[in-house]
Amino acid sequence: MAKLTHIFIYPIKGLPGIELQESIVLPKGLQFDRRFMLVDEEGDFITQRQVNSLVSFQLQLMGDKLILKHPSKSEEIILPLTPENGVSIEVKVWSDFVTAIEPNTSFSEWFSDCLQTPCKLVFMPEDSQRLIEQKFNRGGDTVSFADGYPFLLTNSASLSYLNEKLEVPIHMNRFRPNFVFDGAEPFEEDYIDEFYLGDLQFKATRACGRCQVITINQESGEQGAEPLKILQSFRLNQNKVYFGENTMLLSSHTGKVQVGMDLKVISNK
């Protein structure tokens, strides 16, 4: 049976992820996942698509706080993961306009100095609503600052298959998943519809279209042609390259997921 082998969160959209042994599942995504985001002076979101150097930040989770370091700074900052106060600001993620707060201008200034460009660090309060796309929305399904869906599911066998075709193997962090599972055939995730982790039911809605972010080395920030180029040779559909499954929570309750849990598929596409 397939098993959950890795859990990742990305507290600040576009910055490196943090691997966990367990996490709390919430409707918008895993606890602390992509609740923060950097925006430019117009309020548009900033990711590695525009700024490769986002990979150079170091993040450490400590309880309900996030410790952040950057090579250009001698001092670290400690960011509360659930800020209670801040200045309200409207920000844009793709085509969605979202009400966020800027918790502290000093955090924004720190990031602006690190990136050598004006930006603001913003947080999505729990009462801020950003709906997932209408096709799969049951009436009130929401998402954090993630690209489109609360969770991303990937299959380690698919990465192994891809790496056999590459001159230089890559890590799964290129694809920035939340859940990684093992014990299946390569790209078997394409056919998963609904599945359980523990007593939590999920739906793999549709394959995840990939962009140039997967060509950025998550350790060095260097960008190349792969793996996008080779994926185009066998994972191209309607001018998009696909890897991984966008996923949402179906259960009405929340709960905890842990590495080692069975991933029980209950229906296929």
N, C-alpha and C positions, 0 to 999 in steps of 0.2 A: 504493500500500500504506500501511496505517496505520503511524504512527511514534510512538515515545515522545518527548514534547516536554517533560515536566516530571517531576522526582522530588522528593518531599518526605518529610522525617522529622519526627517530633514527639517529641523526646527525653523530655519530661515530659508525660504525658497531660493534655490540657486547655489546655496553654500553646501559644503560637504555634509554627508549623512553621518548618523551615529548608529552603530549596531547594538542591538539590545537582545537580551535573552527572553524577555517578556514585555508585553505592552498592553495598555488598555485600549480597547476598540470603542470608538465613538462614531456616531453617524457621519460626521464630517471627515473622519479619518482617524488614524492612530493618535493617541494623546500627544500633544506638543508637535505634531507633524504639520509643517508648513503653515503655522499660525502667524509667523512673521514674514516680512517681505521688504526688500529694498525697492524704493521708487525714485524716479528722477524728479526734476523740478516741476514737471507737468502732472505728476502722480502716476505715470506709467510704470509698470513693473520692470525690474531689471533682473536679468538672469544671465547664465553663462553664454547665451546666444549673443549677447552684446559685450559681456565682460568676462573673458576667460579666467581672469585672475581671481575670480570668486573662489576658485579651488584652493587658494593659498591660505584661507582662514582655517584655524584649528578650533574645534568645538569639543567641549566636555560637559556632559550632563551631570549635575550634582543636585539631587533632590528636585526642587521646583525652580532651580536656577540653571542658567547656561553660562559657562565660562568661555570667553572668546579671546583668541590670541591672533596676532598677525605679525609676519616677519618684519614689517616696517615699524612696529611699535614695541617699546620696552615694557609698557604696562598692558595688562589684560583688563577686560571689562567683565562685570558680572551682571547678567541680564535676567531679571525676574521673568519666568516663563508665562505667568498669568498676571500681567500688569493690570491694576485696577483703575488707574487714572491716565489721562492723556488728552491731547488736543485732537478733536475729531477732524478727519480728513477723508475726502472722497478719492479713491484710487481706482486704477483700471488694470484688470487682468484679462488679457485678450480682449474680448468684446464686452466683458462684464464690468460694471461700475459697482464698487463695494465701499461701504462705510467702514473705515478703519480708524485707529487712533495712533498718534505719535506719542509713545509713552514718555520719552525724555529727549529733548533736543541734544543733550550731550552724547547720547548713543548715535544719533544721526551725524553729529560732527565727527565722531570717532571713525565711523564708516567712510565718511566723505574724505577724511584725511588718508585713510588706508588706500582708498581707490583713486584718490586724486581727481575726484569729480563730485559735484554736489549731489547728495542723495539724502533720503530720509528712511529711517527704519520705522515700519508701521506694523501694527498688531491687529488681528481680526478678533474683536470681542465675540463672545458666545452668541449674543443676540443679533449679530450681523449675519444676514442671510444671502448666500450665493447659491443659486440652484444649479444642479447638474442639468445636462441637456434634456430637452423635452421628451425625446424618444424613449428614455428610460426612467424619467421622473414620474413617481407615483403621486405627485401632488405637493410634496414638501421636502424632497430629498436634496440635501445641501452638501457643499464641499468647501474645503478650506481654500488656501491660495494655490493648491495644486493645479496642474494644467487643466484638468477637467473632471476627474473622478476622485473619490476619497482614497482609493487604494490602487496599487499596481502590483500585479502578480507575475512572477517570472519563474522559469523552469531551468534548473541547473544543467539538465541534459541538452537543452537548446543552446546554451552557451558553449558547452563542450563540443557540440556539433559545429557551431560557428568557428570556434577556435581551431578546429582541425583544418579549416579552409584559410586561416590567416597565417601569415609569416610570423607575426608577433602576437601571441595570445593576449587577450584583454581580460580585465576583471568585470564582474557583474556590476560594479559601481558605475560603469559607463551608462547603464540603463536606469539607474536610480529607482530600484523597486522598493516596495514596502515588505512584500512577502516573497521569499524564494523557497521553492519546494524541490524535492528530489524523489526519485523512485518512479519516474515516468519516462516515456519515450520522448525524443526530441520533438518539440512543437506540439506535444499532446495538449498543451494548454489552449491551443486554437479551438479545441472542441469542447472544452469545459463550459457548462452553462451555470449550474448552481452547485455549491459545495459547502461543506461544514469544516470549521476549525473549532474543536470542542463542541459547545452547544450553540455556536454562532453561525448563522447561515448567511452566505454571501452569493452574489451573482457576478460572474464574469461577463460584463456587458458586451464588450467588443475589443478587438485587437487594438493595440496602442501604436499609432503612427509615430515614427521616429524622425527627429530632425538632426541638425549638425551637432547638437550637444554630445551625442554618442561618439563623435570623432575627437573629443577633447579628453586627453589623458587626465584623470582625476587626481593624480599625484603631482604632475609637473605643470599642468595647464597648457601643454603643447597640443596643437591641433594638426591632424592629418586627414587622409582620405578614408581611412578605415575606422570602424567596420562598415560604414555606410555603403562604400563602394561594393564590397563583396555581398552584402545583404541585398543590394539591388539586383543581383544575379539570380536570387532564388526566393526572395521575400517581398517582391514588388507586386503591388496590386493597385490598379487605378492610380498610378503615379505616386504611391506612398509605400514606404518601407515599414514593415510591421515587426515588432518584437515585444512580447508580453501582453498581458490582458488588463485593460481597465476594469476595475471591480468596485462594487458597492455593497453595503450591508443591507440584508433583507430583514434580519431579526429586528423586532421592536425593542429588544433589550440590549444593553451594552454588556461588556464582559472583558475577560483577559485572554490573550493568546500567548502561547509559550513555544519556544523552539522545541522540536521533538513531537509536537502534536501531529496526529494523523490528519491528512487532508482528504476528506471523504467526499468524493464526487457523487452527487445524487441525480444529476441529469446532464445530458450533453446537448450541444447545439445541433 
